[in-house]
Amino acid sequence: MDKIVEMERARQEDLREDLRSLFQGAIRLTLEMVLEEELKAMVGARRFERVGSRTDHRNGTFLRRLLTSIGQIEVTMPRSREGGSPAEVVGRYRRRSEELDDMIVEAYVGGVSQRKMGDVTQALMGEQVGRSTVSRTAKRLDAAVTDLRHQAIEGPHPYLYLDATYLDARWARKVENVSALVAYAVGPDGRRRLLGITIGTEESEASWAELLGQLVERGLSGVALVIADEHAGLAAAVRRVLPEVRRQRCTVHLQRNILAKVPRRLRKRVAREVATVFQAPGLAEAKKLLAEITGRWTKELPEAMHVLDKGFDAATQFYAFPEDHWARLRTTNGLERLHGEIKRRIRAVGAFPDRASALRLITAVAIRTTEAWASRRYLDLSLLNPKEVANAA
């Protein structure tokens, strides 16, 4: 039985090789026919043809290797004495087909490291590409970075979400831990939209202010609530660039900060009680629960209750907005999947060679991850009363 299976596998492999050779031959023949027609137009005559309209003369041929999605082929390139060869047909100095470069970029964004890309292309096309080739090809992602950075922001975006993730990148010849700052918002159609990504030395006021300033210059307006963690630099940047806007502290991050001050044996119990504060049916009920919990635990857990009491106002700003929106305004959890995809991808890289390469890849991953946002509404903004929001602010 095993012998039969092995014979069948061998037969299938032979068939694949025969088909690959057949397709390679067809591609080579087609390219050479096109090249011959292009050279005819350049010279003004066919091979060995004597006509008065000739403008140039043929000057032999040379072999050109081209790596395609079905393997490497050798194309006979004709040339003329004056005009050279019709290289535009395959791309001047290009050694790989456009579709192969697209595949390399997609694989790189999808999680294949530069080191392992050669193994992938070897398995698929019988030819390895080096790390430098992958790096040069990945620079095609610069267009995505540029488009995102300069894309106009039209219409009011009432809810703006801000968060950061961290990665290692080389900076001034030394690998540093830098921050990737991410901003997305809910637009006038109720759908989420990725607005901007930037790389900063740290999650500082200057870094966040730079990103927010770019968004405002591109047309960001109508922001009623910023949802973010209570980072000092971020909060200062929001106050500077969007001074009239409410700030909602992420309740998940606040609860983590509280539980960090609680002994392990009491964490589950305290976590359940604290969660009820931010799930109360209204602000008055939340204040009542806050008083009960702090009264019960202050003596035993003074530090944890201090964090809860201090963060309560910033974490309950969502109560000023429609009740149907509360669940998605309390936290920055909408960015969790995005950050998860970014972290999964950068683990395969390790330390980036520079900040530009880090921004290039992170932007590409973010754009791919957030493509699904355009297909479904995140919040019903018809429930949002602009006058009420303005008065509340």
N, C-alpha and C positions, 0 to 999 in steps of 0.2 A: 504493500500500500504506500509506504513512504517513498519507494522508488518511483511509483507512478506520479506521486505529488511532485517530486523533484523534477521528473521529466516534463511535467506540465508547466512548472515554473520556468524551466529552461526554454521551453517552446514559446512561452509568453514573452520572455526576455528577448529572444531572437526576433519575435514579431515586432516588439517595440523598437528594437534597433533598426530593423528594416524600414519601419514607418518613419523613424527619425531621419534616416538617410534619404528616404524618398522626399520628405518635406524639405530637408536641407537643399537637396538638388533642385527642387522646384523654386525655392526662394532664390538660390544662386542664379538659375536660368532667367528668372523674371528680372532680377536686378541688372544682369548683364544686358538683357534686351533693352531695358530702359536707358542704361548707360550708353549703349550703342546709338540709340536715337538722339540722346542729348549731344553726343560727340558729333553726330551727323549735322545737327543744327549749328554747332560751333564752327565746324569746318566748312560747311556748305556743300558737302558731297558725301556719297556713300564710299565704302572701302573700294579702292581701285577705280572709282568712277571719275571720268575726265569731263569736267564741265567748266564753263567760263565763269560761273558764279562762285567758284571755290575761293574762300578767304583765308584758309589755313591748310596745313598738312598734318597727317597723322604721324605720331612719333612713338609707336610701339605700345606696349602694355606693361603693367606691373600688378603683383598680387596684393590684395588688401584683405586683412583678416577682420571679420565682423562677428561679434558675439551676440547671438540672438536668443530668444526664449526657448528655442529647441536645440541650442548648441552653437558651436563655432563653425562658420563657413568661410571659405576663401573665394573672394570675388576678383575676377580679372578686370582691372580698371584700364580702359583705353585712355590715351592722352594725345594731345596735339602739340605741335612745336611752340606755338605762340600762346595759346589759351590754357595749356595744361590739361588736367583731367576734369570731367564733370563731377567734382567731389560733392557738390551740393545734394546729389541724389542720396548719398549715405551720410552726409554731414561731414564737413571739412574736419579732418583730424579725428573724427569719431571712430572709436573702436568697438563701441557697444551700441545696440539698437536702442531707440527711445523707450520701447516697451520694457526692455530689461532694466533701464535706469528707473523707470516707474516701479518695477517690481522690487528693486533694491531699496528704494525709498519707503515703500509700503512695508516691507519686511523689517526695516530699521525702526520705523515708527511703531510697528506691531510688537517689537520686543527682541528681535535678533540683534545680538551685539556685533560690533565691527569685526571682532576676532572670529566669530563663528559664521560670518556672512560668506566667506570663501567656501566653507563646507556645504552651505545651502546651494550656492550657484554650481558647485561641482556636482552635487547630486542631481540637480534639475537639468543642467545644461552641459555638463562635462567640462567645465572650465571654472577655475577659481578666480575671484577678484580679491585684491588686497585691501587692507584696512585703509590705506590712503585713498584708494578708489572710492570706497564707501563714504569716507569723510567728504571727498569732493562732490560726490553725487548728492549727499544729504544737504549740501548747501542750496539745493533747489528749493528747500523748505523756507528759505529766506523770504520768498514771495508771500507765504502764509503769514509770517511775522509782520511784514510790511502792511499787508492788507488789513490785518486785525488792528494794527497800531493807528492806521489812518482812516478806517471806515467811519463814516458819519453816523452819529447816534441821533435818530429822529424820533420826535414825540416824547411825551413824559414817561419817565421810568420811576414809578413811586417807591419801589422796593429795591435797594441796592445791597448786595451781599459781598462782604470782603473777608478774605482769609488768606493764609500763607502756608507754604510747605517748605521744607528745607532740603538742601542737597549740597554735595561737594563739587567745587569747581576751582580750576586753577586761576589764581589772581596774582599778578605781579610775581610770577615764578613760584608761587606757593599755593598749595591746595588749601582753600578756606571753605568753611561752612557758610553758604549764602542762602538767601531766602527768595523764593518765587512767590510774588504777590499776585493774587488772582481776584478779579472783580467780575461779577455778573449781576444782571438786574432783571426784573420782571417788567416787560415793555407794555405799551398801550394795548396790545392785543392779548395780554394775560400770559404770554409765553416767556420763558426764560431765554436770556441771550448773553452769551459770553462777550464781555466788553473789553477786557484788557488783561495782559500779563506782563510783568516786568521782573527783572532780577535785581535785587538790592544787596548791599553789603550785609544788611541786617534788617529786621522788621522795625525800622526806625520811623520817626516822624517825617524825616526828609524823603525817605523812600516812598512812603504812602502818599505824601503830599504831591510828589512828582507824578505818581500814577493817577491820583484824583484830578490833578491839574490837566493832565492829558485828556481825561474823559470829559471834563467841562469844556475844554477847547474844541472837542469833537462834537459838542452839542448836548451833552448830558444835562437834563433838566427835569423838573417836576419830582425830585426825590423827596419823599415824605418820611422815609425810615431807612436807616442804615443798620443792617444786621451783621454783627461781628463779635469777635472776642474782645474782652476788656484789656487790650494791650495799650499801654500808655502812649506809645508813639502813634498808633493807629487813631486812638481817640483824639490826640492833639491835632493830627492831620485833618480829621473830619471837622473838628471845631474851626480850623483855619480856612479850609476850602468850602465847606458846606455848613456855615455857622448856624443856620436856622433849622437844621434837620434834626429830628429825634434820632437817638442811638439806642438800639436794642442789643443788650448783651446776650450772647448765646447762653441759654439756660443749661445746656449740656456741659459746656466748659465751666460754668459757675458751679454746678453740682460736683464736678470732678475736683474743683478747688476746695469745696467744702469737705468732701469725703477724704481728701488728703490729710485733713486735720482730725480724722476720726479713727479710733482703734479698729483693727480688722474685725474684731468680734462684734462690733456694733454697726458696721458699714451697711449691711443689707437693710436693717431696720431704719436707720437714719435716712438712707437713700429713698426708701418708700415714702417716708413722711415728708421729706423735702420736695419730692416730685409732686405731691398733692398741691403744694403751694402754687406751682406754675400750671396746674391743670384745673384750677378753681374756675367756677362759672363766671367770675367777675373780679374786678380789682378789689372791691370791698371784702369779698369772701377770702381773697388771697391774703389781704392784710390781717384778717382775723386768724387765718391758719398760721401765718408768720408769728403772730403774737403767742399763739398756743405752743408752737414748736420751740421757739426761743425761750419761752418761760419754762418749758419742760427740760430743756437740755443745756441751758446756759451754765448752770453750776457745774455740770459734769464735763461739758464740751465747750468751754468759753471761746476758744479760738475758732472752732467751726461755726459757732453761732454768730460770731463777729463777722466772718466772711459772708454768711447768709444775709445778715441784717444790712451790711454795707452794700451788697450787690443787688438787693431786692428792687430798688427803684429802677436801676438800669435794665434789669431782667424782666420787668413787667410793662414796658412801653407798648407791647403788642396789644394791650387791652384797649388802647385808644383807636383801634382799627376794627374792621368787620370781624365778627366772631368766626365766620367761615375761613378766615385767613390765619387765625391764631396758630394753628398747628404748624404752619409753614413759616411763620414769622418768629417763632420762639428760638429757633436754632439755625445754625449754618449747615445743618445736615445735608442740604442739597448739594454741597460741595464735597461731601465725604467720598462719593463714588469717583468724582473727578480726581481728588487727591490720591485715592487708592490706585487709580490707573497710572497717575504720574509716578507714584512711588514704586509701583511694580515695574515700570519701564526703566526708571533710573537705576534700579538695583542691578540691571544687566550692564549698565555703563560703568558704575563705580564712580570715579571722579572725572568730571568733564574737563577737556583740555583748556576750555575758556568759557566765559559767560555767554558769548554769542552762540556757541554750540548748545549750551544748556537751554537758552531761550528758544532756540530753533526747534529742538526736539520737544520740549514741554508744550510749546504753542501748538505743534502738530498733534500731539497726543490729546491736548485739551479740545482742539477743534473737532477731532474725530469723535471723542467721547460725548461732546455736547451736540452733535448733529441731530440726535433724536429729540432734542428740546423743541425744535421747530415744528414737530408734527403733532404736539398736543398742548393744550392750554394748562398752565400751572395754577393760575388763580383767576377767579371771575372778578375783574376789576370794575364791573358795573356796580358792584356792591360798595365800592369805595366812593365816599362823598368828599370831593376836593375841598369844599368849604369847611366841613367838619374837621378835616385833617389840618387845614390851615389854622383854624381856631385852636385846636388842641396843641399845635406846635408853638 
